[in-house]
Each structure stands twice: as C-alpha cells, then as structure tokens.
Amino acid sequence: MTETIARSRRFYDNKIAPMIRMKFSEYESEIAVGLAGEGSDCFGYDDFMSRDHDFGTGVCLWLTEDDFHKFGRLLSIAYNEIVDSIPGANLTRRLSERRGVMTINSFYSNILGTEVMAENGIIVNRTWRSFDHSCMATAVNGEVFRDDKGVFSAFRNSLLSYYPENIWRERLASEIHAFSSSLQVNYSRCMARKDTVAAEICKVNGIKAAMEIFFLLRRVYPPYYKWTFRALTELDHEGSFSRRIKELSQTLCGIPAWEHIRYMPDNLNMSDKVVVISEQIAERIRDELISAGLIDSDDPYLEKHVDTILNV
C-alpha cells in the first residue's frame, strides 16, 4: 500500500466510516469504498511534482444506481461537509469529480470511454472492443477498502482477468503491425527522403507499440502514457528490454548514415543506430512470441507474424 492510499484509508477509517455509521447505518453495507481511477496517486506514482495539481484528501464511494437514487445525494452532502472542514484538503473541481459519491456504472463508463452496465458484471466481446484501451489500467488501479455487496469488485475482477483470448490476439497483432510498420519499414523510408520529422514520429510510434507488446505478453495493462515507461521498468525484471527502449528514445535520427543511401526495402541500413536498436528490440519480441508459443518462425521481421497470431 502506497503512502497516498494509506492516507486515504486513514481518512476513510477515521472520518468517513464513522459518519456513514452515524448517519447512514441502514445503508452501510451498500456502500463500496476505496481509492481508484484517474490520478498518479491511484497508481502510487505521485511525487512532489505531481502534487501541484489535482491532489488532495479524498476517497471514492461507489453506489448502485438504485442506491444512488435512494440516498446518494444526502451521502454526497455529508461527505463534502467533512472534506470541506479539513484544512488543506486542496480539492480542485477536477479532483472533486474523481472522488466522493458516484455510481458504479458512471465510474467505469467515464474511465473506459464507453457506456457500460458495470453492475451486470458481464463483458462481451463487443464491449471489450469498444473500451478505450489506454484507460484499462486506470479502471483497476488503487485499492478497494470495503465492498460488502461485491458489485463494484465483480466488474473490477472481470477486467483484471484480462482480455479474452481472441481480443488479446487482436490487440497483440495490432501492436506488432504498428511496431513493424513504424520502425522496420517507414523509419527507413523517411530517412532516405531526409524527412527527419516523420522519422521521429515513426520512432515514437514504434516505442509506444513495443512497450504495449511487452505488457500484452505479460497480460498486464499499461498505465497512462506518462507512466508507461516507469511501469515497464517495474515489470521488466531483467531490465534489458526497458534499457533498449530508453536507448532508442535517446538516439537521434542518424542523418549522416543516410547520405548517398538509396532506399532498398530488403537491405537494412545498419550504420544508423536507430535501425540497429530497432532490430534488437524486434529480435527480443520475436523470441518472446516464440516462447509464448505464438509463432515458430525465427524471422525478425515482425509483420510476417501478424496473420499467424490472428489465425488461431
């Protein structure tokens, strides 16, 4: 438990739980409580710099739609009175929207970017495909302090069980295509044209795809892009993959390496360090795909494996 989550737990135990017990005792077991959702504090990544905005005291209180209509407004008033009475609570309008009383459906729908009936606890393939995938980690981060009814946690656990196999393969194939097209094809084309702006975009897109692939192969949701590399370093226990990613991010487009070079799709320009590191990353991804039993070819050109991954 991080310090921020521990502080929120103390706030709940010392302030919110007694208020609920005194004013809403008949509904106490209906209220799920925790700290989760948007914000670096919910990931345990908040630091001195991140505390200059949208940071302060608070917890989330999740209700079903029926319970929200029964007592949600009164609970919200009582909760806000406690928060407002705390010196230095520092709740901005945006943070207030992330904390306090809300329905289970609205919490998940707002984060996932599509309307979901989370109370049902069922996710069909169509719904999985509609999710804003960059927000999956945000939907399951933090910690649940209490959930007697289990409705909030049931949907959370469905998300934590990860993508269904076919959706997982679709996502993996998509990111492999993105990596290969960006760094194994289009980067060299752009550099041969001396278009370094487009080449840098290729590099960034390739880095993003490579990190996504790493998380997908470990069936873990990556957090918001600002924190993806940090989470990668925590997940990459060996450290070699994250080191290659960092090295690639710090390597400038090799303009001198492309002087007097005629682009040939089947010949890699290994005098450009970006190309060298990209191929090293591609080889690592290929090895991981083989280890996972997804492919049996040792070809490092990853685009060739897309159909194999999709055609189970």
Residue pairs with C-beta under 8 A, 6 or more apart in sequence:
1 9
1 143
2 41
2 44
4 35
4 41
4 44
4 46
5 35
5 41
5 42
5 44
5 142
5 143
7 57
8 35
8 57
8 58
8 59
9 35
9 143
9 145
11 57
11 58
11 59
12 33
12 59
12 145
15 82
15 86
16 33
16 59
16 61
16 79
16 82
17 33
19 78
19 79
19 82
20 27
20 28
20 31
20 75
21 28
23 74
23 78
24 31
24 71
24 74
24 75
24 78
27 67
27 70
27 71
27 75
29 148
29 149
30 63
30 64
30 67
30 148
30 149
31 61
31 62
31 63
31 67
31 75
31 146
32 61
32 62
32 63
32 104
32 144
32 146
32 147
32 148
32 149
32 151
32 152
32 153
33 59
33 60
33 61
33 62
33 144
33 145
33 146
33 147
34 59
34 60
34 62
34 142
34 143
34 144
34 145
34 146
34 147
34 152
35 41
35 42
35 58
35 59
35 60
35 142
35 143
35 145
36 42
36 60
36 139
36 140
36 141
36 142
36 143
36 144
36 156
37 60
37 98
37 107
37 111
37 138
37 139
37 141
37 142
38 98
38 111
38 138
39 46
39 54
39 55
39 95
39 98
40 46
40 47
40 50
40 226
40 227
41 50
41 55
42 138
42 141
42 142
43 137
43 141
43 142
43 223
43 227
43 231
45 223
45 227
45 230
46 55
53 92
54 92
54 94
54 95
54 98
55 90
55 95
56 88
56 89
56 90
56 91
56 92
56 95
57 83
57 86
57 88
57 89
57 90
57 91
58 83
58 89
58 91
58 95
58 96
58 98
58 99
58 100
59 99
59 145
60 98
60 99
60 100
60 102
60 107
61 75
61 79
61 100
61 101
61 102
62 102
62 103
62 104
62 107
62 147
62 152
63 72
63 75
63 101
63 102
63 103
63 104
64 103
64 104
64 119
64 149
64 151
65 103
65 104
65 105
65 119
68 101
68 102
68 103
72 101
72 103
75 101
76 100
76 101
79 100
79 101
80 100
83 89
83 91
83 99
83 100
91 99
104 118
104 119
104 151
104 152
104 155
105 116
105 117
105 118
105 119
107 118
107 152
108 116
108 118
108 139
108 155
109 115
109 116
109 118
111 135
111 138
111 139
112 131
112 132
112 135
112 136
112 139
113 131
113 132
113 135
114 127
114 130
114 131
114 132
116 123
116 127
116 155
118 151
118 152
118 155
119 151
119 155
121 151
121 154
121 155
121 158
122 158
123 155
123 158
123 159
125 164
125 166
125 167
128 163
128 164
128 167
129 167
129 170
133 171
134 222
134 224
134 225
136 159
136 221
137 221
137 222
137 223
137 224
137 231
138 223
138 224
139 156
139 159
140 156
140 159
140 160
140 221
141 223
144 152
144 153
144 156
147 153
162 168
162 219
162 221
163 171
163 219
165 312
166 312
168 216
168 219
169 309
169 310
169 312
170 310
171 212
171 216
172 213
172 216
172 217
172 294
172 309
173 306
173 309
173 310
175 209
175 212
175 213
175 216
176 209
176 213
176 285
176 302
176 303
176 305
176 306
176 309
177 302
177 303
177 306
178 205
178 206
178 208
178 209
178 212
179 206
179 209
179 210
179 213
179 281
179 282
179 285
179 302
180 282
180 301
180 302
180 303
180 306
181 303
182 202
182 203
182 205
182 206
182 209
183 202
183 203
183 206
183 274
183 278
183 281
183 282
184 278
184 279
184 282
184 301
184 302
184 303
185 265
185 303
186 198
186 202
187 199
187 202
187 203
187 206
187 274
187 275
187 278
188 263
188 268
188 269
188 272
188 275
189 263
190 196
190 198
190 199
190 202
191 199
191 253
191 254
191 255
191 257
191 258
191 269
191 272
192 258
192 261
192 262
192 263
194 255
194 258
196 253
196 255
199 253
199 274
200 253
203 248
203 249
203 253
203 274
206 248
206 278
207 245
207 248
207 249
208 225
208 228
210 245
210 281
210 285
211 222
211 228
211 229
211 232
211 245
212 222
213 285
213 288
214 232
214 235
214 236
214 241
214 288
215 221
215 222
215 231
215 232
215 235
217 288
217 289
217 292
218 235
220 235
222 228
222 231
222 232
223 231
229 242
229 245
229 246
232 241
232 242
232 245
233 239
233 242
236 242
240 284
241 281
241 284
244 277
244 280
244 281
244 284
245 281
247 277
248 274
248 277
248 278
248 281
251 273
251 274
251 277
252 274
253 272
253 274
254 271
254 272
254 273
254 274
254 275
257 269
257 271
257 272
257 273
258 269
258 272
261 269
268 275
268 279
269 275
270 276
270 279
279 300
282 300
282 301
282 302
283 300
285 302
286 295
286 298
286 299
286 300
286 302
286 305
289 295
289 305
289 309
290 296
290 298
294 305
294 308
294 309
295 305
295 308
295 309
297 304
297 305
297 308
299 305
